[in-house]
Amino acid sequence: MAGHVFISHGSENRDEANDLVAFIESHGVKAWIAPRDVRPGIDYSEALQAAIEGCAAFVVLVTEMANKSPYVRAETEMAFSNSKPIFPVRLADISPAPGLAFFLKIRHWTDAYGKERDASLDRLALELRTLSGLVPAEAPPPAEPAPAPPPPPAPEPAAAAPPPDLAKAPPAPSAPPAAPADAERLAAAIGPNASWYLERWREMDGRKSQIQWNWPACLANILWFAYRKMWVPVAALAVFIILLNVLGLLSRPLGIAAAFLSVAATFATGALGTSFYRRHVGKLVAGTAGLDREAAMAQLKARGGASPKAVLIVAAVALAATAAAIAFVLLRGGNIRPVSGDPFFEGATSGDEPALGNDSSTTVDRSTAFGTTGTETNVVTQQPVIDEATANRLDELRNQLDESMSLLEQEQQQQQTQQAPPPDE
């Protein structure tokens, strides 16, 4: 489609974008806008790319929604990479977001608001006609040949319609229902506290940093990842925690090292959890490209959002694993002996020696202890003993679980508060 003008806009501004299309096409310029000009059955992203590569000019409607839309940014970047003439159009006094400002701040803006709105739109239409290969509207008609008889009077041409009010004109009736807005898809994929995460991601873009502190990700750790349905980090953290617990049971020095690693992992998830979650949500939204609104929203709500049931399952598994570890230590407490005299293996044990039951009789040589001779037979009741390092580790795991459940309850209460209907006045 040679000579057309591509219109880039946020999905929530489709009415304003359709008004702009109607104004441009009223001046004889062919406009291309999604989803109106995407043929059924065609891959959505491929159709957008082909339309941008084949356009004569690229018009981007700069609004608050466009600043938040990753698709508007991607389309503008593609037009910039293909050296297309870019025309930013504003409906209000707004500055482009950092992602758009790189491509738009050096351009001449068209302000479709205020006293100069009509003149600005007329200049835009004239420039688009020229780029599209059309004769400018102001060009004089060719002179009539002298010998030709005068033609019959032609009906007076209708006066050129003034530029439509972009804020009040009705949308083009031929446009099919638009795809769901970018923010709508992101919110559906996030679920509870969507506005908080969207705001944090905008802050990360402004700082050009992947670090954003997240207290639930720090304190709840694996339970937070399970709550947000990020199963790969859940599996990785589970393996990591098991390894740390095994190290803690081997010896006291290894237990201290495992404690430091556990603290480091906690701070890492707090600093990078929001970035991990952004990638997770981005993959979910990208997977809905080309789907209609109903199918896209259903898929995002099924695969995204939050899962309190997953938290309960992971917590139950953690409690079961902790109980199994305690039982193992208690049952093996009488069968263990040091594996080496090396201080590195202090506390490491082996179960090769036979266990003493509760009613086992032992022969104790008391001559050394009391300075007497002979032996005495005494019934010794052996009690299982947990060393201090193991007891401290179990208390730490229990405290972390209590803090995690408390944070998740607070987040659910915030969600219920945000979703509660306003009181009747």
Disulfide bonds with the S-S distance in Angstrom:
none
